[in-house]
C-alpha cells in the first residue's frame, strides 16, 4: 500500500501545476514547493522527481535549460510548454474525476 505522503499517480500533475505558476524552478525548488504547498504532507524525492522531469521533457511538456546561480553553481531550470499546459488541463480534469468518484464512494458506503 502507498505511504500517506506518496505521490503515486499525481507527480506529473503537481510538477506541471507548480511550474505553470512558478516557471524557472530547479529540481530542488520543485521538491520544496510540493512539500510547502501541501502543508508538509507530500514529499517528492530525487529518485522519483528527476526521472519524472526527464520523462516530461521527452514528452515536450516542459523545457529545461542550464543556468548559473549567484553562487556559481549550475542548475537546470524548468518551465511548462504549450503541450505541457494542455497536459496539465487533462491531468487536472482526470484528478477531479477521481476525487469525485472517491467522494461518491465515501458518501454511499
C-alpha positions in Angstrom: 0.0 0.0 0.0 1.2 3.5 -0.8 2.5 5.7 2.0 0.3 8.6 3.0 2.8 11.0 1.6 3.1 9.1 -1.7 2.7 11.0 -4.9 1.8 7.9 -6.8 -0.1 8.9 -9.9 -0.1 12.6 -9.2 3.6 13.7 -9.5 3.2 14.9 -13.1 0.1 16.9 -12.2 1.8 18.6 -9.2 5.0 19.4 -11.2 3.1 20.9 -14.1 0.9 22.9 -11.8 3.8 24.3 -9.8 5.8 25.2 -13.0 2.7 26.8 -14.6 2.5 29.2 -11.6 6.3 29.5 -10.9 8.4 29.0 -14.0 12.1 28.7 -14.0 12.4 26.5 -10.9 15.2 23.9 -10.5 14.5 20.4 -9.2 15.2 21.0 -5.5 12.9 24.1 -5.6 10.1 21.9 -7.1 10.6 19.3 -4.3 10.4 22.1 -1.8 7.3 23.6 -3.3 5.5 20.3 -3.3 6.3 19.9 0.4 5.5 23.5 1.3 2.2 23.9 -0.7 0.9 20.5 0.6 1.4 21.6 4.2 4.4 19.3 4.7 2.2 16.3 3.8 3.5 15.4 0.3 7.2 14.7 -0.5 8.9 14.1 -3.8 12.3 12.6 -3.5 15.1 12.9 -6.1 14.6 9.3 -7.1 11.1 10.0 -8.4 11.3 13.7 -9.3 14.3 13.7 -11.7 13.1 10.7 -13.8 9.7 12.3 -14.0 11.2 15.6 -15.1 13.3 13.8 -17.7 10.2 12.0 -19.0 8.1 15.2 -19.1 10.9 16.8 -21.0 11.0 13.9 -23.5 7.2 14.3 -23.9 7.8 18.0 -24.5 5.5 19.0 -21.6 8.4 21.0 -20.1 11.6 22.5 -21.3 14.8 22.8 -19.4 17.9 24.9 -19.6 21.1 25.2 -17.7 21.8 28.4 -15.8 24.4 29.6 -13.4 23.2 30.6 -10.0 24.5 33.5 -7.9 26.6 31.0 -6.0 28.4 30.0 -9.2 26.7 26.6 -9.2 25.0 25.4 -12.3 21.3 24.4 -12.1 18.8 23.0 -14.6 15.7 25.1 -14.6 12.3 24.0 -15.9 9.3 25.7 -17.5 6.0 24.4 -18.9 5.5 24.3 -22.7 2.2 24.8 -24.6 2.0 21.0 -24.8 2.5 20.9 -21.0 -0.3 23.3 -20.5 -2.6 21.0 -22.4 -1.4 18.0 -20.4 -1.9 19.9 -17.2 -5.6 20.6 -18.1 -6.0 16.9 -18.9 -4.4 15.8 -15.7 -6.4 18.3 -13.6 -9.6 17.0 -15.3 -8.7 13.4 -14.5 -7.8 14.3 -10.9 -11.2 16.0 -10.4 -12.9 12.9 -11.8 -11.1 10.6 -9.4 -11.8 12.9 -6.4 -15.5 13.0 -7.3 -15.7 9.2 -7.7 -13.9 8.7 -4.3 -16.3 11.1 -2.6 -19.3 9.3 -4.1 -18.0 6.0 -2.7 -17.3 7.6 0.7 -20.8 9.0 0.9 -22.5 5.8 -0.1 -20.6 3.1 1.7 
